[in-house]
Amino acid sequence: MEEINDTPQTRAEDKKYNRLTAFKLFAMTSSMVISVNELAPFGKTGPTALFYLLLAGIIWFIPITKISGEMASVDGWDKGGIFTWVKGTLGEKTGWTAMFMQWIHITVGMNTMMYVIIGALSITFGTPWFNTTPAVRFGLMMVILWGIVLFELVGIKKVGRVAEWLFALGIALPVVLLIICFFVYLIQGRPVQFTLNWSNMIPHELTGTTLVAFVPFMLAFCGGEASAPNVKYLKKPSQYSKVMLALAATAICFDLLGSLAIGMTVPKGSIQNSTGFVYAFETLLNSIGLPGSILAKIIGVLLACGVVGELGNWLAGPSQGMFEAAKEGYMPKYFAQSTKRDVPIRLIALQALIVTISAIVVTFSSGENSDFAFNVSLAATTAQYLIVYIVMLVAYIALKLNHENLKRTYYMSKSKIWSIIVAIIALIITIVAFFISFIPAEGTPSHLHGLYVGTMIGMCLCTVILPLVIYHYHDGFKNKK
């Protein structure tokens, strides 16, 4: 470990080594947004999945990606991501708080990803106790997590290259194959669990069950802005907005068809959140006359590899923004150092340590109920991340109202008024979804409702209070730079 000299020559060398193409950035960001983690919960919602996906994707996700594209294109805002954006409009204290919340929220979300990996491997190797024994589940999580931390040492260029392959083989390929099998299933005239029509696609009652079902759909579209700190490594930074638009279209198509493939072919009671994707694949393959038990094992391994790549990007992406904040004195000097390849490994290790602590709390408190651990991790991740989006959207509105003179290469819309209206609509949806996330997910045992809500409140409070406490001492950190 050594401290990097911040000279023009050093910055140029780092930039050359970590140079990204538009496709590489698309692959890295896709593996942070497009995921199979939420497809099983989507399938459980039945025909309303289509309504929720379109609502979250078109009315919320596309505006968010376009807003982040505009903010990232402002001159001087290409480094630091949401930290720089919010600091430039709402002040440094709010900017630091938003950056910290974005960085720490995924600590719980990583648990969800690792549960999917372990669930896939439990089916692949025929070892259900991987998923039902808390001590074994936790041990496997630690092997996965800290193994990825060590791999981060190779630098963002190689992480991006691996992410391309893992995304293609472990996320895109399984989902595409699932969709193809689904179409073959329909062509063969196999029975479906539900049909799509106007009467059942739109929820007619606003109950706790129907509202909380919307939560996973919000999380499915989170993360598009997390790779913004890497825009400085693009050969053509102006391509960032195009990458985000391509990502929006791809994510909507993948999630829509993937969720229908699971929901229409597997009985709702047979879908488990951590193993649902692989189980649905095996069911589909057997139904269309292929050896599902064998092929599903291969898919399970591919899926596990794909989610590992997703984890790697979530450790690397937000940490780049935190690294910029640490260099400016918002954290102790110890964290403002990196490797020769510009990898903020100390921050990544700190994040992994927080993941470990959250994994202990969630994994052991849930006992053998792996679905409870998955659901509470999913909901807590959503709630924490939605706080970040609330701050980001307020910052964008402030940008349009007070800083329209700042030069930028991309605008969400040529109309200032329309941009503000779209941002306000996205803000309202975000705030409503935040409060909905505290309702226990369907299927949560009644005796675990208190633990569910208590865990949610505790994690959200930590997310908001910790950055404010750290900021209280930031003057001392800056004096020691």
Disulfide bonds with the S-S distance in Angstrom:
none
